[in-house]
Amino acid sequence: MAVRPLLARGLTVALAAAPLPGLAINAWVLLRPRRRLFQRPEEVPPCPVAIVPGTRVSASGRPSRILAHRLAAALELHRRGLVQRILASGVDVPGEREVQVMREWLLERGLPERALHLDRGGHRTRATMQRARGVFGVERAVVCTQEFHLARAVLLGLRAGIDTYGLSVDRDGYKSSTYLRLREYVARQMAFVESYIIPTS
């Protein structure tokens, strides 16, 4: 592993163990893109692309509830004419067929294949945004994800050079998940460190 990612992870661990810096960074990440975050599809400004960050799929090959809600939001934006394309980003390796599952779900529900782009290198939100800009040439996009993840995803999109907006796809149950809250608390600090202190590729 390269030195910079190791340094970034080490600093993130140190910050996570220090309550005040950790809280301050989380507050900053949440507040920085707040004017770009929307709760309803009709509020989202038109964008060429909707980005759907991947997450785990079931053993039966269906999207998890969280992923299905992300996909449904992006599909609704396309049906409303607010986006022209959907970029489904995740990983496709044995046991984790995120991108293939996303593709099948969207096509089954009527999305034209020409409107779908697949990124099999999106192993992290940061990689998804960097590849959206560098590999797929995305300049303006809306990210469809849950509220707990939304601010970080939009911030990473902005740092990647994309004019990024975010649509919350929250449904019942997300906010009560202690695991998701704690995971995101640390992930926001990692995003801050990698974006502003020790930039990594």
N, C-alpha and C positions, 0 to 999 in steps of 0.2 A: 504493500500500500504506500502511496506517495506521502511525503512528509506533511504537506499542507492539510490534507484531510485528517491525518492523525492529530495535528495541532488543533484543528477546528473542533474535533470531537473531544479532545482533552479539555479545551477551554469551555465547551458546552457543559461537560460534566461538572467542572468547577463552578460555573454560574448556576447550574441547577441546584447545587448544594448550598448556595448563598441566597437566602430568601429575598432580600431587598433588590439586588441586581436582577434576579430572575423575574420578580414581579414587575419591575420597571420595564424590562425588555418585552415581556408579554403585553403590557399595557400599550407600549409604543407600536408593536406589530399590529395590535387590534385597532388602534386609532388611526394609524398612518393612511390606510386606504379606505376609510369609512365612507367617504362620499362616492365611492365606486362600487359599493355593495348594495344589492337590491334583494327584496323579499318576494317580488311577484314578476312573472315573465313580462307583463305589459310595461313594467318600469324600465326594462333593460334597453339601452340604446342599440340600434342596429349594428351588428358586427359581422364581418365576413365569416368568422369561425366561432363555434362553440367547442371548448376543450373539456373533455371528460377524463379526469384522472382515474386510473384504475385502482381497484382494491380487490381483495381476495374473492374468489368465486367458490361455489359449493362443489363438493365431490361429484355431484350429479351433472356438473357442467352448466349450472345456471348462475346468474349474477346473484350476489348477496343482496339483501334488502337495501343496504346503503348504496351499492353500485346501481341497482335497478332504479332507484330514485334519481341518481345523477343522470342516467341515460334517459329516463322519461322527461326530465326537465330540458335536456338538450333537444330531444325530439320535438317537444312542444314548441321550443323557440324556432325550430326549422319549419314546422307546420304553420306557424304564425308569420313566416317570412322575415323573421328578425335575424336569422343567420342563414348563410348559404351552404355551409359545410360543417361537418362534425369531425373533430379530431379525437379519436379514441386512443388513449395512451396508457400503456401498462407493460406487462411482461408476458411472453409466451414461451414458457419452458415446461418440461414435464412436471405435471402436478399444479401448475399455475398458468392456465390458459386464459388469462384475463382478456387479452385483445381479441382472440377468436370468439370468446363468449360474448363480448360486447358487440362484435360485428354481427353475430347470429341474432342477438336480441333486437338490434336496430333494424336489420333487414327483414326480420319476421314481422315487424310492425310497420313496414311500408317505406322506410327510408330508401331513396334511390341509391344504388351502389356508387354512382358517380359523385354523390354528396358526402361520401364517407372516406376519410383518410385514417390509416392505421399506423400507429407508432409503437413498435415492439421494444423500444429502448427506454420506456418511461418507468424505470425501477424506483424512482423517487419523484416527489413533486418538483423538486429543483431540476431534475433531468428532463421531466416532461416539458417544463417551460423553456429551458435552454434549447431543447431539440425542436420545439414548436417554432422558435425564432430561427435557429441556425440551420435546421434540416428541412423544415416545411415552409419557411419563409413567412410565417404568420407575423403580421404587424399590428393587428387589432383583433381582440378576442374577448369572449365572455367565458369564464370558468364556471362550470356547474358542479357544485359540491355542497356538503353540509356546512352549517354555520360554524361549527367548531374548527373547521379546516379552511374556511373561505378567506379570511384576512391573510393568512400566510400564503395561500395559493396566489392571490392577487398580487401581493407584495413581490413574490418570486417572479411572477410574470412581468411586472414592471421592471424589476432588476435585470431581467433577460432582454429588455428592449421592446416589449410588447405593450401597446396601449390596452391595458387589461381591466375588465370589469368582472364582477362576480354575482352569480345568482344563487341564493340560498335555496337548497332543496330539502330543507328540514321536514321531517315527519316526526310523529310521536316516538319518544324513547331515546333519542340521541342525547339530549341534555342530561339525562339521568345516568349516563354511562361514566362511572368514575374512571375506568381504564382509558376511555377515549380522551377525557379531559386531561388526565395526567400525561398521556402520550403526547398530546398536542402542546401542553405546557413546555415540555422539553423540546419538541420539534420547532416551536417558534424561536427558542433560543439558538438552536442550531442554524436556522435560516438566517437569523440576525448575524451570527458569527461568520457564516460563510459568505454573506452578502456584503458586510461592512467592515469586518475586522481581518479575517484571513480568507480572502476570496479563493474559492476552489472551482475547478472545472466540473 
